[in-house]
């Protein structure tokens, strides 16, 4: 079923929207959640929470592409669940590694007076990624948006894991330099 037809079902408050969404995007959302949570049961709950969140918050602009919309919901829910699990000394997955890697090129929260608003920083990161070469951008997004493991990224793009790590390192360095140029304190 096309995305626009699924969105129309949501707007008609037809419960078939949930089944169609799960059939088309279930594996995609489950993968995102699993990469962050590393627990099948938590990933499944996160996936189900995604369908409920989509049901309750379908935007008025009716997204033309549901994958990014649902992916963002899933990612946010999984990160929230991971934070709660980490606070209880549980957790795992790629989220902690990903956040540690990005810490070197993102502003800290310790100095609130000098930190840009998170939305402004996100805008700068998006602008930076738009001008990056396609392979570097794809690798960066697979690691830091989807929280894919380095080995999975290497397999996906037919690269050695070391080459993926080098690409990520260089992209993070360029991102840090770009953010400094834009006045974002790193």
Beta strands, then each sheet from edge to edge (+ up, - down):
end
